[in-house]
Amino acid sequence: MIMPPGQPLLLPAKPFFIAASLVAGLALNMLPLGREVWMPDFLMLLLAFWCVHQPQRVGMGVAFVLGLCMDVHATSLLGQHALAYAVLAYGAAALQRRLAWFSAWAQALHVLPLLLLAHAIELALGLAGGGAFPGVAVVVAPLLETLLWPLASWVLLAPQRRPPESDENRPL
């Protein structure tokens, strides 16, 4: 694949770093802060990020399992988060080649409809399961996740930007 102009060639992401970031996102979602409807879903943001940047390592299966963990934690309808995360992972993997050409802010705008769709699926399944409508504040969460995308991109790609060990035979 031809790299977009001005972008450095990234080193491969370490599987341990990917797993640690997903566990950290799961832990952030599980903090006992009194989960409000407008709070961003950090795990959803991280899943979308890794499905875009490492689709061979993080896909629909990982998203589904992490969604089941969120369902059990939130005592919500079993499969509610799992379905939303799996649909998000599928959409992010479908957009993966396109998003590589854009800046972080442009990527955030491309990911916004996926985040809105994932939250809409969670809302629809919650309402179908007998939940109450949380109000229009439900739209704030995907907007906050979109605003967090460039920060997440900068933080999560930082270890891949480190220079490789160079020697006299390998100048790059």
C-alpha positions as CSV (number, residue, x, y, z in Angstrom):
1,M,0.0,0.0,0.0
2,I,1.3,3.5,-0.8
3,M,1.5,5.7,2.3
4,P,-0.2,9.0,2.3
5,P,2.2,11.9,1.9
6,G,3.7,13.3,5.1
7,Q,2.8,10.3,7.3
8,P,5.6,8.3,8.9
9,L,5.8,4.6,8.5
10,L,4.5,3.1,11.8
11,L,6.0,0.1,13.6
12,P,3.6,-2.8,14.3
13,A,1.5,-2.5,17.4
14,K,2.4,-5.0,20.1
15,P,-0.5,-7.4,21.0
16,F,0.1,-6.8,24.7
17,F,-0.4,-3.0,24.2
18,I,-3.6,-3.5,22.3
19,A,-5.0,-5.9,24.9
20,A,-3.9,-3.6,27.8
21,S,-5.6,-0.6,26.2
22,L,-8.8,-2.6,25.7
23,V,-8.8,-3.8,29.3
24,A,-8.2,-0.2,30.4
25,G,-11.2,0.9,28.3
26,L,-13.3,-1.8,29.9
27,A,-12.1,-0.7,33.3
28,L,-13.0,2.9,32.6
29,N,-16.5,1.9,31.6
30,M,-16.8,-0.1,34.8
31,L,-15.8,2.7,37.1
32,P,-18.5,3.4,39.7
33,L,-19.2,7.0,38.7
34,G,-22.9,6.6,38.3
35,R,-23.0,5.8,34.6
36,E,-24.9,8.6,32.8
37,V,-26.3,8.4,29.4
38,W,-24.1,11.3,28.1
39,M,-20.8,9.7,29.2
40,P,-18.6,8.4,26.4
41,D,-18.2,4.7,26.0
42,F,-14.4,4.4,26.2
43,L,-14.4,0.8,25.2
44,M,-16.4,1.6,22.1
45,L,-13.9,4.3,21.1
46,L,-11.0,1.9,21.6
47,L,-12.6,-0.9,19.7
48,A,-13.3,1.4,16.8
49,F,-9.7,2.7,16.9
50,W,-8.1,-0.8,16.9
51,C,-10.5,-2.1,14.3
52,V,-9.4,0.7,12.0
53,H,-5.7,0.5,12.8
54,Q,-5.2,-3.3,13.5
55,P,-8.1,-5.1,11.9
56,Q,-6.1,-8.4,11.8
57,R,-5.8,-8.4,15.6
58,V,-9.1,-6.8,16.8
59,G,-12.3,-7.7,15.0
60,M,-15.9,-8.7,15.5
61,G,-15.1,-11.6,17.8
62,V,-13.1,-9.5,20.3
63,A,-15.8,-6.8,20.1
64,F,-18.6,-9.4,20.8
65,V,-16.8,-10.9,23.8
66,L,-16.0,-7.4,25.3
67,G,-19.7,-6.5,24.6
68,L,-20.8,-9.5,26.6
69,C,-18.5,-8.4,29.5
70,M,-20.2,-5.0,29.4
71,D,-23.6,-6.6,29.3
72,V,-22.9,-8.6,32.4
73,H,-21.4,-5.6,34.2
74,A,-24.3,-3.3,33.3
75,T,-26.9,-5.9,34.0
76,S,-28.4,-5.0,30.7
77,L,-30.1,-7.2,28.1
78,L,-27.6,-9.9,27.3
79,G,-26.2,-9.2,23.8
80,Q,-27.1,-5.5,23.8
81,H,-23.6,-4.1,24.0
82,A,-22.2,-7.2,22.2
83,L,-24.3,-6.6,19.1
84,A,-23.6,-2.9,19.1
85,Y,-19.8,-3.5,19.4
86,A,-19.8,-6.2,16.7
87,V,-21.6,-3.9,14.3
88,L,-19.2,-1.1,15.1
89,A,-16.2,-3.4,14.5
90,Y,-17.6,-4.5,11.2
91,G,-18.2,-0.9,10.1
92,A,-14.7,0.2,11.3
93,A,-13.0,-2.7,9.5
94,A,-15.0,-1.8,6.3
95,L,-13.7,1.8,6.5
96,Q,-10.2,0.8,7.5
97,R,-8.5,1.3,4.1
98,R,-10.2,4.6,3.5
99,L,-9.5,6.1,6.9
100,A,-5.7,5.6,6.6
101,W,-5.6,8.5,4.1
102,F,-7.1,11.1,6.4
103,S,-6.0,13.1,9.3
104,A,-7.2,12.3,12.8
105,W,-10.0,15.0,12.7
106,A,-11.2,13.7,9.3
107,Q,-11.1,10.2,10.7
108,A,-13.2,11.3,13.6
109,L,-15.9,12.7,11.3
110,H,-15.9,9.4,9.3
111,V,-16.2,7.4,12.5
112,L,-19.1,9.6,13.9
113,P,-21.8,7.8,12.0
114,L,-20.5,4.4,13.2
115,L,-20.6,5.6,16.8
116,L,-24.1,7.0,16.3
117,L,-25.2,3.7,14.8
118,A,-23.7,1.7,17.7
119,H,-25.4,3.9,20.3
120,A,-28.7,3.7,18.4
121,I,-28.5,-0.1,18.4
122,E,-27.9,-0.1,22.2
123,L,-30.8,2.3,22.6
124,A,-33.2,0.3,20.4
125,L,-32.4,-2.9,22.1
126,G,-32.7,-1.3,25.5
127,L,-36.1,0.1,24.6
128,A,-37.2,-3.3,23.1
129,G,-36.2,-4.9,26.4
130,G,-38.5,-2.6,28.4
131,G,-36.2,0.2,29.3
132,A,-37.1,3.8,29.5
133,F,-36.1,6.4,26.9
134,P,-33.1,8.3,28.4
135,G,-33.8,11.6,26.6
136,V,-31.9,13.5,23.9
137,A,-28.7,13.5,26.0
138,V,-28.0,10.1,24.5
139,V,-26.7,12.0,21.4
140,V,-23.9,13.6,23.5
141,A,-22.0,10.4,24.0
142,P,-21.1,9.8,20.4
143,L,-20.2,13.4,19.9
144,L,-17.8,13.3,22.9
145,E,-16.3,10.0,21.5
146,T,-15.8,11.8,18.2
147,L,-14.0,14.6,19.9
148,L,-11.8,12.1,21.8
149,W,-10.8,10.3,18.6
150,P,-7.8,12.6,17.8
151,L,-6.5,12.3,21.4
152,A,-6.9,8.6,21.4
153,S,-5.2,8.4,18.0
154,W,-2.2,10.4,19.3
155,V,-1.9,8.4,22.5
156,L,-2.4,5.0,21.0
157,L,-0.1,5.5,18.0
158,A,2.7,7.0,20.1
159,P,4.5,3.7,20.8
160,Q,4.4,2.9,17.1
161,R,6.2,6.1,16.2
162,R,9.3,5.3,18.2
163,P,12.4,5.0,16.1
164,P,13.6,1.4,15.5
165,E,17.0,0.5,16.7
166,S,19.3,1.6,14.0
167,D,22.8,0.3,13.2
168,E,25.4,1.1,10.5
169,N,23.9,-1.4,8.1
170,R,20.3,-0.3,8.4
171,P,20.0,3.5,8.2
172,L,16.2,3.6,8.4
